[in-house]
Amino acid sequence: MEKDEFVIEVEHLTKRFGNFTAVDDITFDVRRGEIFGFLGANGAGKTTAMRMLTGLSFPTSGTGHVAGFDIRTQSELIKKHIGYMSQKFALYGDLTVNDNMELFAGIYGVPRNEVKTRIDMLLDRLSLSAEKNSPVKDLPQGWKQKIAFSVAIIHKPEIVFLDEPTGGVDPAARRQFWELIYEAVDEGITAFVTTHYMDEAEYCNRISMMVDGRIDALDSPASLKEKYGASSIAEVFDILARGAERSE
Amino acid sequence: MKEFFAFVRKEFLHIFRDRKTLLVLVGLPTVLIVLFGFAISTEIRNVNIGLLSMDDDISITRLMQKIDRSEYFTYVGKYASEAEVDEAMRRGEIDAALIFPAGFIPAMFGAEGAEMALVVDATNPNNASMEVMYLSRIVYGYFGDEMAGSGIGMPSDMPAGGASLTPNLRMLYNPQLKSSYNFVPGIMGLILMLICALMTSVSIVREKETGSMEVLLVSPVRPIYIVLAKMIPYFVISCAILLNILLLTIFVLKVPVEGSFFWMILVSLIYIILSLGIGMFVSSIVKTQIIATLICGMIFLIPVMMFSGMLYPIESMPVALQWFAQVIPAKWFIEAMRKIMIEGVPVRYVTTEILIMSGLAVLFFTAAVVKFKDRIE
């Protein structure tokens, strides 16, 4: 399969809202099985770009393929092959852990006879099997996010999109969360992560930095630091963001 | 379709996990029906009657016994003067009094006829007019029989006399003047609108507010399924409540249902669908639960009470408000239900109402779907 190496391929992707160009001619690709960090200040166009990749928004121009499907014409197929976790939403609080997992297993068409084993397996991995029948609202935020991540990969997607997944949790919980991402990647799932924690960017295989709707830098964290003569990704980001015209 | 059912199941779970809200939804109609049916009643009951009569005629005593026997009135006692009657009324001892002048009975059989007075405490004008109506009916009826029995009321003898002048008051459709009859369709209109429009819209908007809508939109569930799945549980609950109200109405309030059950239920189903459409429409134009609640409450619920004819008859409103009442969806439902349930008219007399409700339902659903598609892109 020709698409095998790249799970996301984007060429000259642009999105305009009236006179405002939210995403300005971006070109990049994401390799199968890597952790791709998608960085940028607020308002740089990260969310808009991600919305186009997940089939929520139609590009103004340019082309893109996600999991081998065209983002212009096959968004329904893309939706079946990706997982998505947003920062804002972590599951339905009034439903139990098991209800939430069954719901998304159902939505993503996990075969009925596999649902139970997969839920048990995921909860076991999180060491949260005891909480299977607890309402989600009673759990700490860090647990909710871990469960939300498990829900996002319950159907074994090719790519999981993580939109600011670690917002609002302590550093220890964030580290545990990244261990989960690594485990998922080991199983062959590609992770596409947006974050504004620059230390987390160091965990990625490659990162892109968006400024004013453009991708100004894209490489592995080590190469980027070398290229900009910086000691950390945060410094690289500062150097790039200095040229930004859009304020936060 | 499989994802659709997973979603419907989730909506049921939301509702059943939230026991308190469910209890309110199911309990509220029961409480309202019982309250309106029994407690808040515009019927008169236990009205105390006094008597002022200058003679001790047996006919008058029998009349008072007859009045006392009716379920509305209680004969309290006889007073000696008008001042005493006035005093008793001020003390709250009596609500109404019959006053017979001296020589009333003989005068009645005379050519001139006789006059009596009916004095009523009109502090509450509605009650007063009901009391006058009921009392005069009893009095007319009683003396009518009296005169007929005496043979004096014959046309040849006295063409314009007593019995032939008795006004014949007939209360159609609600012969016992039970006010609960009228409230039932009104409460149905209110409750069904509350559940279908308010609960549905709040439930859809909640997903937007918490951000879960975004996650759902990224999933393979078709957006229209998300909304339809929300409606199914509320539709089921509405049907259960409809059944509950009908059973309470028939077996507890003992309202005789005149018309066809089939049409009654069909009209209710159309109204339920219409209300769901309103709920969906509201949810497609607002972003927060508070606004959804306000819109449903202010625009759809309060006018149901004020303008649907539930509390105040539309015919007695100013013309401008009468026009306004025509655009309240519940008004058409309540009118149709009244006609079928209480008047028992054949369905062809409610086609206007049915057509208007169906039209509104189509309108709201179309608007909501158009709005909903807009948002996705």
Chai-1 contact restraints between the chains, C-beta under 6 A:
chainA,res_idxA,chainB,res_idxB,connection_type,confidence,min_distance_angstrom,max_distance_angstrom,comment,restraint_id
A,T54,B,V218,contact,1.0,0.0,6.0,A-B,restraint_1
A,L56,B,L217,contact,1.0,0.0,6.0,A-B,restraint_2
A,K79,B,P220,contact,1.0,0.0,6.0,A-B,restraint_3
A,K80,B,P220,contact,1.0,0.0,6.0,A-B,restraint_4
A,Y84,B,V215,contact,1.0,0.0,6.0,A-B,restraint_5
A,Y84,B,V218,contact,1.0,0.0,6.0,A-B,restraint_6
A,S86,B,G211,contact,1.0,0.0,6.0,A-B,restraint_7
A,S86,B,E214,contact,1.0,0.0,6.0,A-B,restraint_8
A,S86,B,V215,contact,1.0,0.0,6.0,A-B,restraint_9
A,K88,B,G211,contact,1.0,0.0,6.0,A-B,restraint_10
A,F89,B,T210,contact,1.0,0.0,6.0,A-B,restraint_11
A,F89,B,G211,contact,1.0,0.0,6.0,A-B,restraint_12
A,F89,B,S212,contact,1.0,0.0,6.0,A-B,restraint_13
A,F89,B,V215,contact,1.0,0.0,6.0,A-B,restraint_14
A,D94,B,R17,contact,1.0,0.0,6.0,A-B,restraint_15
A,L95,B,L13,contact,1.0,0.0,6.0,A-B,restraint_16
A,D99,B,L13,contact,1.0,0.0,6.0,A-B,restraint_17
A,L103,B,A6,contact,1.0,0.0,6.0,A-B,restraint_18
A,L103,B,K10,contact,1.0,0.0,6.0,A-B,restraint_19
A,G106,B,E3,contact,1.0,0.0,6.0,A-B,restraint_20
A,G106,B,A6,contact,1.0,0.0,6.0,A-B,restraint_21
A,I107,B,E3,contact,1.0,0.0,6.0,A-B,restraint_22
A,I107,B,A6,contact,1.0,0.0,6.0,A-B,restraint_23
A,I107,B,S219,contact,1.0,0.0,6.0,A-B,restraint_24
A,I107,B,V221,contact,1.0,0.0,6.0,A-B,restraint_25
